[in-house]
Amino acid sequence: MLTVADIMTVDVFTIRSSAKVTQAIALMQKENVRSLIVEKAVAGGAYGLITERDIVYKVTAKAGDPNSVMVCEIMKSACVPVEPELTLTSVARRLARAGVQRAPVVKNGELIGIVSATDIIMNSNIQSVDLPKDWSQQVEAALRHRRLCWGEACDLNKESEVGREILRELQPNA
């Protein structure tokens, strides 16, 4: 079973809470990341998080000056840290309860990574499904036939039968 340690990103970029938003933007652009962990303000304190959304929604959308706004003014404070040994289900529940998409991974009080909802999805053990090349055409034909003819008395050709089969797959309780 996969754990947070198996899927987390270990290259974590941090910023001080007293930094200006322009510094956060510059670091995000340089490292091509969508969020930064905000360093603990005091020993034993909590990590924070600043995301691209925080910047866009709380500064740009309000015509704020990123040169005069500090990271601590717009960051999500007191992030919900997660432990590296948590299962994907456990970390997903913790993210859901907190209403966040990412969390710092902390071991013995030290930051060792970051995990996100995207990490969970991209590493979930789901077998891929190969769709037929003409999948969209089959669905369109199935939907068209459902509107035009769906009774047992209908004269069904091969295309209609394919349409019925696809609709049964799409509507398993029908």
C-alpha positions, -999 to 999 in steps of 0.1 A, spaced: 0 0 0 14 34 -10 21 60 16 27 97 16 65 91 15 61 72 -17 43 100 -36 53 133 -20 74 159 -37 107 163 -19 119 194 -37 100 219 -15 104 256 -19 100 278 11 96 315 18 96 337 49 63 350 61 78 385 61 87 383 24 69 405 -1 44 388 -25 67 399 -54 94 376 -39 69 348 -38 59 353 -74 95 355 -85 103 322 -67 72 305 -81 81 316 -116 118 306 -112 110 271 -98 78 266 -119 57 257 -89 22 267 -79 27 270 -41 53 276 -15 56 265 21 59 294 44 86 288 70 77 287 107 77 322 122 89 308 155 105 276 167 77 251 174 53 271 152 33 258 123 42 259 86 21 281 63 12 279 27 9 304 -1 -6 294 -34 -10 311 -68 -47 314 -60 -39 333 -28 -19 358 -49 -44 361 -77 -75 363 -55 -62 383 -26 -38 407 -44 -42 408 -82 -80 407 -82 -82 435 -56 -57 456 -75 -32 453 -46 4 461 -49 25 429 -46 55 451 -36 37 463 -5 18 431 6 36 406 27 32 368 24 19 366 60 -10 388 50 -25 364 24 -11 330 32 -30 301 47 -16 299 82 -13 268 103 -12 242 76 -24 208 84 9 188 84 9 151 74 32 123 84 51 104 57 37 70 68 1 80 62 -18 60 36 -33 77 5 -68 73 19 -58 88 52 -41 118 37 -70 123 13 -94 124 43 -72 149 61 -70 172 31 -108 169 26 -115 177 63 -92 207 61 -106 218 27 -71 221 12 -54 207 -18 -19 203 -4 -1 198 29 35 199 42 50 165 50 67 167 84 88 142 103 101 149 138 91 186 134 111 190 102 97 197 67 106 168 43 82 173 15 48 183 2 19 162 -9 -11 173 -30 -44 160 -42 -28 158 -77 -1 136 -62 -28 113 -49 -46 111 -82 -15 106 -103 -3 78 -80 -35 60 -74 -34 24 -83 -62 25 -109 -59 4 -140 -61 24 -171 -90 19 -195 -83 18 -232 -112 35 -250 -118 25 -286 -105 51 -312 -140 58 -323 -154 62 -288 -169 96 -293 -186 85 -325 -200 54 -307 -214 75 -279 -229 100 -303 -246 72 -323 -258 56 -291 -273 89 -279 -289 96 -313 -305 61 -314 -317 65 -279 -336 96 -289 -349 81 -322 -357 45 -314 -354 26 -281 -382 1 -280 -381 -36 -287 -403 -30 -317 -376 -9 -334 -358 -22 -364 -322 -22 -351 -292 -23 -373 -256 -30 -363 -250 7 -353 -281 7 -331 -269 -24 -313 -236 -8 -306 -254 22 -293 -275 0 -270 -244 -17 -257 -227 16 -249 -257 30 -232 -260 -1 -210 -224 4 -200 -230 41 -193 -262 35 -174 -255 3 -154 -287 6 -134 -310 12 -164 
